[in-house]
Amino acid sequence: MTNLTLEQYTALYLNQARNGDANVRENILEQAKPFIQGVCVKYCNRCLEWGRDEELSVGLMAFNEAIDRFEEAKKIPFLGFARIVIKSRLSDYFRKESRHRHQPLEYQIADNAPMHHETAQAWEIYLHEAEMRERQEEVLEFQKELSQYGISVSELVDASPKHRDSRENLISVASILVEKDLLMEHLLRTGRLPVKELALVSGLHRKTIEKGRRYIIAMALLLNHRDRFIYLFSYLKLTGWSERKEGSNND
C-alpha cells in the first residue's frame, strides 16, 4: 500500500478479494475503516469508536458484504454501493434493537437471524431508490459546501472550462492543492485560494489560476472529500478527467 486512496485501492484489488484472497480482503477492510466510520458516524449522528460501539462492527460486516455483492454492471461506484449497504444494515440493526427492547428474552433469542431477507427484485428496487437518493443528497451537500466559499452552482457552471485541456490544467492545479497539506489547510481555514503559491508549484500563470479560482476550489473540495462525494467524483472522471497526473505521484 502506497499513497493510494481507498477508491484507487479497491479498484485495484477488489477482484482479488472477491476471488478468495483473504489477505487482500483483510487489507481492504483495514483501509476502509475510516470510510466505514465516517458513514456510520453520519448515519448515527454521534461519535463512534472502534472497539466500543457496535454500530462500527455492523458497518464493517456490511462493507465486507458489499465486496461480495458488488456488481460492476450496475454502474454504481463501489464505495457508493458499500455506503448503501452499510446504511441498510444499520437500519436493520436499529429496527432489531428497538424491537428487542420491547420483547421477552425468548423472542429475542429466536430473532437473532439477520433481518433484511429481501428478494432479488426487492433489493433491486431498494438499490435503485437508494442510489437516486444518495446522488441527490450529494448534490445538495456539495452545494452547501460550495456556498461556504461564496460559490453557487450556476457560477460554477459558468466558470467551468469548455475545452478539455483547460479543464485538465485546472484540475491538475486542484490536485496539487490537495496534495500540499499547508496550501489545502489555508484554503479550508480562510476560504481563499493561495494563488501565488499555486502558480509557483504548478507552472501555470497566476492570471490563469485567478480566472479559474472558483473551478479550482470546487475541484479541490471534490478531490479532498471524494469519500463524501462518491458519485460526483465518479462523474468527474467520466467527463474527461484522467487520473494519470494524480496516479504518477503514487508510484
C-alpha positions, 0 to 999 in steps of 0.5 A: 500500500502506497499513497493510494486512496481507498477508491484507487485501492479497491479498484485495484484489488477488489477482484482479488478479494472477491476471488478468495484472497483473504489477505487482500480482503483483510487489507481492504477492510483495514483501509476502509475503516475510516470510510466505514466510520465516517458513514456510520458516524453520519448515519448515527449522528454521534461519535463512534469508536472502534472497539466500543460501539457496535454500530462500527462492527455492523458497518464493517460486516456490511462493507465486507458484504458489499465486496461480495455483492458488488456488481460492476454492471450496475454502474454504481461506484463501489464505495457508493454501493458499500455506503448503501449497504452499510446504511441498510444494515444499520437500519436493520440493526436499529429496527432489531434493537428497538424491537428487542427492547420491547420483547421477552428474552425468548423472542429475542433469542429466536430473532437473532437471524439477520433481518433484511431477507429481501428478494432479488427484485426487492433489493433491486428496487431498494438499490435503485431508490437508494442510489437516486437518493444518495446522488441527490443528497450529494448534490445538495451537500456539495452545494452547501459546501460550495456556498461556504466559499461564496460559490453557487452552482450556476457560477460554477457552471459558468466558470467551468472550462469548455475545452478539455485541456483547460479543464485538465490544467485546472484540475491538475492545479486542484490536485496539487492543492490537495496534495500540499497539506499547508496550501489545502489547510489555508484554503479550508481555514480562510476560504481563499485560494493561495494563488501565488503559491499555486502558480509557483508549484504548478507552472501555470500563470497566476492570471490563469489560476485567478480566472479559474479560482472558483473551478479550482476550489470546487475541484479541490473540495471534490478531490479532498472529500471524494469519500463524501462525494462518491458519485460526483467524483465518479462523474468527474472522471467520466467527463474527461478527467484522467487520473494519470497526473494524480496516479504518477505521484503514487508510484 
